């Protein structure tokens, strides 16, 4: 039987390193799915394409290899959009095979016709249609090359009559995986060293660009006696085995990281593109190192910006740096860190009357889970509890929607992580709103035999939205959730399920949940009135909460105010 263009596409992607494809079959995709059937690529049959985009993104982010999505024409491939926006902003190398109606009908408003190029161009590094069979291997290779080299989503639009066509002879286009070392010039390195030598209170702020550079960052901090703060995305890379760590700063961070950055006189940004300007110092000298030159100075003005991979840059910089003995600023920041950790830990205990604080649930899971666990967490409060209360081990990983900030990401991302790492424990920390949004893909865990562990933080509300409304002085509106017993729903779908309403058995319940042989769901009723507190509470936030309290009392909701106050005072 003659080889089809679909077979060429699949063959090229497999040669580029793709091992799994997440999607739902459909008419215009049939020749592609048939080619995947005959390949070594695993087809992961999703129940919703959005979940497939999340799953593929987690797979690609964690492995560094290509992950694939594939959808039918029109609504099928369109449904991937939010999951792939998340994947693209996480810089995950994903290729979407967006099958299209036949070419003869394009441009005539044919049923299910969608202009995928205009839809996906804003969330991709490559978005092109294969227009003739002779282009297939070359365009597929270029899509994969772009996804891997630029770290993002590539979209390959494939009309149905192209995928079913006989494959012509083509030159052997293939994907290349260069690994250049990029560092600043010697002159720039000398400038960095000279600027650091002038500093009295030096702080280091590391981002996701510090992946693989943990030891160099710690060595530099030791030479400079400098505290190391990190972004949320750098938690996995800088928090563990780091005596200079003062934690995160930013909206989800702690007071110690915030103090280090706001009181330093010299700040070294390493692979950090943190967006919120109010968390940068106004009067410090700022040096920025980033692999992407377009990131230099785009969040806050910097005094010296250089292009380089963090690891390679620090390897070249360390011999130029003069060691310091003065530990006063470091000791001050570490003292803030110790007090911040103690304060955050106060609610990581059993609440009044056996109430389950979400912090307590998170720490119980962290203590019980293996050291190489992969965690995913829904946008909103589960994300904050994960970042603050899951201990970094140097082996575990966290996958969180930080740049895109979407709901419902955690459970489908856990599916992709488990498909990529079947021998590791994968835990989804899901909000009750998030899990309900893409609930159907719990069936994927059962059908595809992906034994993920899902913990639901069930407080009956869109918690983060409530907090945002209260801080603005508004009554919380339309945030209530009338939830089912998720454990019983999970059991009906074929998962192990248990509901937990009191803290006394939580530790045993978590042990049982982790030990369950297949996919398992723990529905945990958590405290409705727990607040996510930022590292610094602004005057307008205090005023907003005061205004909310007054409105709540006047509207007969004094019990809500009482619950919040009790939590703040406990």
Secondary structure as the mmCIF struct_conf table of DSSP 4:
data_model
#
loop_
_struct_conf.conf_type_id
_struct_conf.id
_struct_conf.beg_label_comp_id
_struct_conf.beg_label_asym_id
_struct_conf.beg_label_seq_id
_struct_conf.end_label_comp_id
_struct_conf.end_label_asym_id
_struct_conf.end_label_seq_id
HELX_LH_PP_P HELX_LH_PP_P1 UNK A 2 UNK A 3
STRN STRN1 UNK A 4 UNK A 4
HELX_RH_AL_P HELX_RH_AL_P1 UNK A 5 UNK A 15
TURN_TY1_P TURN_TY1_P1 UNK A 16 UNK A 17
STRN STRN2 UNK A 20 UNK A 23
HELX_RH_3T_P HELX_RH_3T_P1 UNK A 27 UNK A 29
HELX_RH_AL_P HELX_RH_AL_P2 UNK A 30 UNK A 37
TURN_TY1_P TURN_TY1_P2 UNK A 38 UNK A 38
BEND BEND1 UNK A 39 UNK A 40
HELX_LH_PP_P HELX_LH_PP_P2 UNK A 41 UNK A 41
STRN STRN3 UNK A 42 UNK A 45
BEND BEND2 UNK A 47 UNK A 48
HELX_RH_AL_P HELX_RH_AL_P3 UNK A 49 UNK A 63
BEND BEND3 UNK A 65 UNK A 65
STRN STRN4 UNK A 67 UNK A 71
TURN_TY1_P TURN_TY1_P3 UNK A 73 UNK A 74
HELX_RH_AL_P HELX_RH_AL_P4 UNK A 75 UNK A 78
TURN_TY1_P TURN_TY1_P4 UNK A 79 UNK A 80
HELX_RH_AL_P HELX_RH_AL_P5 UNK A 81 UNK A 89
TURN_TY1_P TURN_TY1_P5 UNK A 90 UNK A 91
STRN STRN5 UNK A 94 UNK A 100
HELX_RH_3T_P HELX_RH_3T_P2 UNK A 103 UNK A 105
TURN_TY1_P TURN_TY1_P6 UNK A 106 UNK A 109
TURN_TY1_P TURN_TY1_P7 UNK A 111 UNK A 112
HELX_RH_AL_P HELX_RH_AL_P6 UNK A 116 UNK A 120
HELX_RH_3T_P HELX_RH_3T_P3 UNK A 121 UNK A 123
BEND BEND4 UNK A 125 UNK A 125
STRN STRN6 UNK A 126 UNK A 130
BEND BEND5 UNK A 132 UNK A 132
HELX_RH_3T_P HELX_RH_3T_P4 UNK A 133 UNK A 135
HELX_RH_AL_P HELX_RH_AL_P7 UNK A 136 UNK A 150
TURN_TY1_P TURN_TY1_P8 UNK A 151 UNK A 151
BEND BEND6 UNK A 152 UNK A 152
STRN STRN7 UNK A 153 UNK A 159
HELX_RH_AL_P HELX_RH_AL_P8 UNK A 160 UNK A 163
TURN_TY1_P TURN_TY1_P9 UNK A 164 UNK A 164
BEND BEND7 UNK A 165 UNK A 165
STRN STRN8 UNK A 166 UNK A 166
HELX_LH_PP_P HELX_LH_PP_P3 UNK A 167 UNK A 169
HELX_RH_AL_P HELX_RH_AL_P9 UNK A 186 UNK A 198
BEND BEND8 UNK A 200 UNK A 201
STRN STRN9 UNK A 202 UNK A 206
HELX_RH_3T_P HELX_RH_3T_P5 UNK A 208 UNK A 210
TURN_TY1_P TURN_TY1_P10 UNK A 211 UNK A 212
HELX_RH_AL_P HELX_RH_AL_P10 UNK A 214 UNK A 224
TURN_TY1_P TURN_TY1_P11 UNK A 225 UNK A 225
STRN STRN10 UNK A 227 UNK A 230
HELX_RH_3T_P HELX_RH_3T_P6 UNK A 232 UNK A 234
HELX_RH_AL_P HELX_RH_AL_P11 UNK A 235 UNK A 238
BEND BEND9 UNK A 239 UNK A 239
TURN_TY1_P TURN_TY1_P12 UNK A 240 UNK A 241
TURN_TY1_P TURN_TY1_P13 UNK A 243 UNK A 244
STRN STRN11 UNK A 245 UNK A 248
BEND BEND10 UNK A 250 UNK A 250
TURN_TY1_P TURN_TY1_P14 UNK A 251 UNK A 252
BEND BEND11 UNK A 253 UNK A 253
HELX_RH_AL_P HELX_RH_AL_P12 UNK A 255 UNK A 263
BEND BEND12 UNK A 265 UNK A 265
STRN STRN12 UNK A 266 UNK A 270
BEND BEND13 UNK A 271 UNK A 271
HELX_RH_3T_P HELX_RH_3T_P7 UNK A 277 UNK A 279
BEND BEND14 UNK A 280 UNK A 280
BEND BEND15 UNK A 282 UNK A 284
STRN STRN13 UNK A 285 UNK A 290
BEND BEND16 UNK A 291 UNK A 292
HELX_RH_3T_P HELX_RH_3T_P8 UNK A 293 UNK A 295
TURN_TY1_P TURN_TY1_P15 UNK A 296 UNK A 297
BEND BEND17 UNK A 298 UNK A 300
BEND BEND18 UNK A 303 UNK A 303
STRN STRN14 UNK A 304 UNK A 307
HELX_RH_AL_P HELX_RH_AL_P13 UNK A 310 UNK A 318
TURN_TY1_P TURN_TY1_P16 UNK A 319 UNK A 320
HELX_LH_PP_P HELX_LH_PP_P4 UNK A 321 UNK A 323
HELX_RH_AL_P HELX_RH_AL_P14 UNK A 328 UNK A 345
TURN_TY1_P TURN_TY1_P17 UNK A 346 UNK A 347
BEND BEND19 UNK A 348 UNK A 349
STRN STRN15 UNK A 350 UNK A 350
HELX_RH_3T_P HELX_RH_3T_P9 UNK A 352 UNK A 354
STRN STRN16 UNK A 356 UNK A 356
HELX_RH_AL_P HELX_RH_AL_P15 UNK A 358 UNK A 368
BEND BEND20 UNK A 369 UNK A 369
TURN_TY1_P TURN_TY1_P18 UNK A 371 UNK A 372
STRN STRN17 UNK A 374 UNK A 377
TURN_TY1_P TURN_TY1_P19 UNK A 379 UNK A 380
HELX_RH_AL_P HELX_RH_AL_P16 UNK A 381 UNK A 389
BEND BEND21 UNK A 390 UNK A 390
HELX_LH_PP_P HELX_LH_PP_P5 UNK A 391 UNK A 392
BEND BEND22 UNK A 394 UNK A 395
STRN STRN18 UNK A 397 UNK A 400
BEND BEND23 UNK A 403 UNK A 404
BEND BEND24 UNK A 407 UNK A 408
HELX_RH_AL_P HELX_RH_AL_P17 UNK A 409 UNK A 420
TURN_TY1_P TURN_TY1_P20 UNK A 422 UNK A 423
BEND BEND25 UNK A 424 UNK A 424
STRN STRN19 UNK A 426 UNK A 431
HELX_RH_AL_P HELX_RH_AL_P18 UNK A 432 UNK A 437
TURN_TY1_P TURN_TY1_P21 UNK A 438 UNK A 438
HELX_RH_3T_P HELX_RH_3T_P10 UNK A 439 UNK A 441
HELX_RH_AL_P HELX_RH_AL_P19 UNK A 442 UNK A 447
TURN_TY1_P TURN_TY1_P22 UNK A 448 UNK A 449
STRN STRN20 UNK A 453 UNK A 458
BEND BEND26 UNK A 460 UNK A 460
STRN STRN21 UNK A 461 UNK A 461
HELX_RH_AL_P HELX_RH_AL_P20 UNK A 463 UNK A 471
TURN_TY1_P TURN_TY1_P23 UNK A 472 UNK A 473
HELX_LH_PP_P HELX_LH_PP_P6 UNK A 474 UNK A 476
BEND BEND27 UNK A 478 UNK A 478
STRN STRN22 UNK A 480 UNK A 480
HELX_RH_AL_P HELX_RH_AL_P21 UNK A 486 UNK A 493
TURN_TY1_P TURN_TY1_P24 UNK A 494 UNK A 494
BEND BEND28 UNK A 495 UNK A 495
STRN STRN23 UNK A 496 UNK A 500
BEND BEND29 UNK A 502 UNK A 502
HELX_RH_3T_P HELX_RH_3T_P11 UNK A 503 UNK A 505
HELX_RH_AL_P HELX_RH_AL_P22 UNK A 506 UNK A 515
BEND BEND30 UNK A 517 UNK A 518
STRN STRN24 UNK A 520 UNK A 525
TURN_TY1_P TURN_TY1_P25 UNK A 528 UNK A 529
BEND BEND31 UNK A 535 UNK A 536
HELX_RH_AL_P HELX_RH_AL_P23 UNK A 539 UNK A 554
TURN_TY1_P TURN_TY1_P26 UNK A 555 UNK A 556
HELX_RH_AL_P HELX_RH_AL_P24 UNK A 558 UNK A 569
#
